[in-house]
Amino acid sequence: MILSFFQLEDGVSFWSNNINIIHLHLVFAVLFLISYSIKSLLFLSGKRDAFLAFKKKTLLVETLFSIGFLVFGFWMLLFHIKSGNYKNMHWLDPKITLALIAIPLGIVGFKKENKIMVILSLAFFLVSLVIGLMHYQ
């Protein structure tokens, strides 16, 4: 069975190990940020045709990356709340806030072709990643 492949030890699942979830969250976040950075740089450089072509080619992949890092991030948050570690993680609130603000800021920025909003969105994602990496274990 496929699920038995994800069993680490007797009764311990791959999906219940917080380190595995952290690594998956990090991988999806970095992949998303690389794709988002390329798209942002194409948009900011004024290469509209290149931007639209890149956006069209990577729409599904970028959506999967963003869903991946959001799902695993939410999963980690629930894990930390359930285990009682969340009250010692004061850095997590600004990280989550910046990431959640960056999402609609980027969507509106690209849709309205507002370079300042796109720059802010990219900066918020980068700062959010840096905050997470500073506390990465």
Wavefront OBJ file of the C-alpha trace (Angstrom):
o trace
v 0.000 0.000 0.000
v 1.261 3.494 -0.813
v 0.561 4.849 2.658
v 2.729 2.147 4.213
v 5.664 3.630 2.275
v 5.367 6.732 4.449
v 5.640 4.809 7.723
v 8.942 5.675 9.431
v 8.639 3.301 12.370
v 5.850 1.259 13.865
v 2.957 3.672 14.260
v 4.962 6.780 13.271
v 3.874 8.407 10.037
v 5.978 10.538 7.720
v 3.205 13.143 7.857
v 3.173 13.428 11.651
v 6.882 14.259 11.885
v 7.236 18.044 12.212
v 10.744 18.075 10.673
v 9.403 16.520 7.460
v 6.608 19.095 7.279
v 9.090 21.943 7.870
v 11.279 20.677 5.030
v 8.323 20.343 2.653
v 7.117 23.832 3.579
v 10.596 25.239 2.950
v 10.954 23.502 -0.427
v 7.563 24.721 -1.656
v 8.185 28.251 -0.310
v 11.588 28.535 -2.017
v 10.262 27.136 -5.316
v 7.335 29.558 -5.189
v 9.610 32.482 -4.373
v 11.969 31.671 -7.251
v 9.067 31.540 -9.705
v 7.447 34.650 -8.199
v 10.747 36.562 -8.307
v 11.270 35.777 -11.985
v 7.715 36.823 -12.777
v 8.107 40.011 -10.746
v 11.410 40.923 -12.387
v 9.926 40.421 -15.847
v 6.959 42.602 -14.876
v 9.121 45.310 -13.300
v 11.523 45.410 -16.249
v 8.645 46.337 -18.546
v 8.965 43.255 -20.747
v 5.232 42.741 -21.012
v 5.340 39.994 -23.656
v 7.961 37.997 -21.748
v 6.021 38.485 -18.515
v 2.738 37.297 -20.033
v 4.422 34.310 -21.691
v 6.124 33.301 -18.429
v 2.901 33.804 -16.480
v 0.955 31.640 -18.927
v 3.557 28.841 -18.904
v 3.982 28.731 -15.127
v 0.442 29.373 -13.907
v -0.253 25.768 -12.888
v 3.204 25.174 -11.419
v 3.174 28.408 -9.427
v -0.319 27.618 -8.164
v 0.849 24.191 -6.985
v 3.896 25.730 -5.284
v 1.765 28.324 -3.503
v -0.815 25.759 -2.411
v 2.011 23.519 -1.190
v 3.659 26.118 0.990
v 0.320 27.364 2.343
v -0.968 23.872 3.178
v 2.265 22.749 4.841
v 2.586 26.096 6.621
v -0.941 25.761 7.992
v -0.197 22.155 8.947
v 2.913 23.301 10.864
v 0.958 26.047 12.592
v -1.633 23.541 13.777
v 1.139 21.184 14.905
v 2.786 23.958 16.948
v -0.512 25.077 18.491
v -1.429 21.498 19.373
v 1.987 20.767 20.905
v 2.040 24.009 22.922
v 5.179 25.350 21.217
v 3.343 28.227 19.541
v 3.427 30.488 22.619
v 7.260 30.501 22.433
v 7.320 31.351 18.720
v 6.831 35.133 18.726
v 8.503 35.409 15.312
v 5.798 33.344 13.641
v 3.029 35.964 13.783
v 4.893 38.591 11.693
v 5.990 35.890 9.243
v 2.431 34.682 8.694
v 1.077 38.243 8.550
v 3.608 39.321 5.921
v 2.933 36.244 3.775
v -0.839 36.682 4.000
v -0.597 40.392 3.127
v 1.766 39.663 0.213
v -0.702 37.338 -1.515
v -3.547 39.828 -2.238
v -1.009 42.629 -2.695
v 0.656 40.666 -5.496
v -2.609 39.624 -7.102
v -3.922 43.193 -7.192
v -0.514 44.576 -8.172
v -0.211 42.323 -11.218
v -3.854 42.770 -12.199
v -3.766 46.589 -11.967
v -0.166 46.709 -13.288
v 0.978 48.574 -10.172
v 4.745 48.197 -9.794
v 4.840 49.494 -6.218
v 2.384 46.834 -5.069
v 4.380 44.120 -6.838
v 7.623 45.349 -5.232
v 5.975 45.386 -1.791
v 4.542 41.921 -2.335
v 7.924 40.519 -3.361
v 9.612 42.261 -0.417
v 7.029 40.853 2.022
v 7.569 37.324 0.678
v 11.356 37.728 0.930
v 11.215 39.093 4.485
v 8.826 36.297 5.454
v 11.277 33.723 4.095
v 14.199 35.371 5.901
v 12.287 35.369 9.191
v 11.537 31.679 8.725
v 15.140 30.833 7.824
v 16.442 32.729 10.861
v 14.442 30.324 13.050
v 14.920 27.225 10.913
v 16.054 24.199 12.902
l 1 2 3 4 5 6 7 8 9 10 11 12 13 14 15 16 17 18 19 20 21 22 23 24 25 26 27 28 29 30 31 32 33 34 35 36 37 38 39 40 41 42 43 44 45 46 47 48 49 50 51 52 53 54 55 56 57 58 59 60 61 62 63 64 65 66 67 68 69 70 71 72 73 74 75 76 77 78 79 80 81 82 83 84 85 86 87 88 89 90 91 92 93 94 95 96 97 98 99 100 101 102 103 104 105 106 107 108 109 110 111 112 113 114 115 116 117 118 119 120 121 122 123 124 125 126 127 128 129 130 131 132 133 134 135 136 137
